[in-house]
Amino acid sequence: MNKKCALLTKVVMSVLLLLSLVSLNSKNTKAAAWKENMPASICGNYHNSKLKLTVEIKRKSVFFMPDNGAAVSPIRHIYSKKLGKSTYAYKRDSLKSSAVVLRFSRKKGRVYLKVKHASSILDRHTYVKMSCAELSRVIS
């Protein structure tokens, strides 16, 4: 009886040791947390010539600006979250608001942006990243 208890104890200890090693080596699968501000890597001006609209992403705000110079209310107090390799989401003002998804892609050296959940008009189009000089040339 004593030998059976000792063997059972050894087996249980071995299983516990194995499980602890597996849990230490496993990847952290916890979802990314919401962070204040936008990542610097995605900041810039993205333009769509069909809509005549520019999306300006800054660290602390996002602007949807028409080329005709109409007044724009900025989206401030941004919280962002990385969803995937080139996909980000942002919320405004509080974490209770709905998230807007920004999906970036690259093709022939250009960076493209697709917006989801902003509005039915803005979601259907692709925006091209432009420098300030390119953008001023296109707008004027």
C-alpha positions in Angstrom: 0.0 0.0 0.0 2.8 2.4 0.9 4.6 1.7 -2.4 1.3 2.5 -4.4 1.0 5.8 -2.6 4.6 6.7 -3.3 4.2 5.8 -7.0 1.0 7.8 -7.2 2.6 10.8 -5.6 5.5 10.6 -8.1 3.1 10.5 -11.0 1.1 13.4 -9.8 4.2 15.5 -9.1 5.5 14.7 -12.7 2.2 15.8 -14.3 2.1 19.0 -12.3 5.7 19.8 -13.3 5.0 19.1 -16.9 1.9 21.3 -16.8 3.8 24.2 -15.2 6.5 23.9 -17.9 4.0 24.0 -20.7 2.2 27.0 -19.2 5.5 28.9 -18.9 6.4 28.3 -22.6 3.0 29.0 -24.0 2.5 32.3 -25.8 0.5 35.1 -24.1 -2.9 35.0 -25.9 -4.3 37.9 -24.1 -5.9 40.5 -26.4 -4.2 43.9 -26.9 -5.4 46.6 -24.5 -6.8 49.9 -25.5 -4.1 52.6 -25.4 -4.4 56.4 -25.4 -3.3 58.0 -28.7 -2.6 56.5 -32.1 0.6 54.7 -33.0 3.1 57.0 -34.8 3.5 54.4 -37.6 0.0 55.0 -39.0 -0.1 58.8 -38.7 -0.3 60.8 -41.9 -2.7 62.1 -44.6 -4.8 59.7 -46.7 -6.7 61.0 -49.7 -9.5 59.8 -51.9 -9.9 61.7 -55.2 -13.4 60.4 -55.9 -14.8 61.6 -52.6 -12.5 64.6 -52.5 -11.8 63.8 -48.9 -8.7 63.6 -46.8 -8.4 61.5 -43.6 -5.7 63.0 -41.4 -4.5 60.7 -38.7 -2.5 62.4 -35.9 -1.3 61.0 -32.6 -4.2 62.6 -30.6 -6.9 63.1 -33.2 -8.5 62.0 -36.5 -9.9 64.4 -39.1 -12.2 63.6 -42.0 -11.7 66.8 -44.2 -13.4 67.6 -47.5 -11.2 69.2 -50.1 -13.5 72.2 -50.4 -12.4 73.5 -47.1 -15.6 73.0 -45.2 -15.4 73.1 -41.4 -14.5 69.8 -39.8 -15.0 68.7 -36.2 -12.0 66.6 -35.1 -12.3 63.3 -33.3 -10.2 63.8 -30.2 -9.4 61.8 -27.1 -8.5 58.7 -29.2 -8.0 55.2 -27.8 -6.4 52.8 -30.2 -5.9 49.0 -30.3 -3.9 46.8 -32.7 -6.1 44.1 -34.0 -3.7 42.4 -36.4 -0.6 42.9 -38.5 -1.9 46.0 -40.3 -5.3 46.5 -38.7 -6.1 49.0 -36.0 -9.2 50.1 -34.2 -9.9 53.4 -32.5 -12.6 54.7 -30.3 -13.3 58.3 -29.4 -13.8 60.0 -26.0 -14.6 56.9 -24.0 -14.2 53.2 -24.3 -18.0 52.9 -24.4 -18.2 54.3 -28.0 -18.2 52.1 -31.0 -14.9 51.3 -32.7 -13.8 52.4 -36.2 -11.5 49.9 -37.9 -8.5 51.1 -40.0 -7.0 48.5 -42.3 -3.7 49.3 -44.1 -2.2 47.6 -47.1 0.9 48.2 -49.3 1.1 47.9 -53.1 3.8 49.1 -55.4 5.4 51.3 -52.7 2.1 53.0 -51.7 0.2 52.7 -48.5 -3.6 52.3 -48.8 -6.2 52.7 -46.1 -9.7 51.2 -45.8 -12.1 52.4 -43.1 -14.8 50.3 -41.6 -17.7 51.3 -39.3 -17.2 55.1 -39.7 -20.2 55.7 -42.0 -21.7 54.1 -45.1 -20.1 56.7 -47.4 -16.6 56.6 -45.9 -16.5 52.8 -45.7 -16.8 52.1 -49.4 -13.6 53.8 -50.5 -9.9 53.3 -50.4 -7.6 56.2 -49.4 -4.0 56.6 -50.5 -1.3 57.9 -48.2 0.2 61.2 -49.5 2.9 63.6 -48.3 1.9 67.2 -47.6 3.4 68.3 -51.0 1.5 65.6 -53.0 -1.7 66.5 -51.1 -1.5 70.2 -51.8 -0.9 69.5 -55.5 -4.0 67.2 -55.6 -6.3 69.6 -53.7 -5.4 72.8 -55.6 
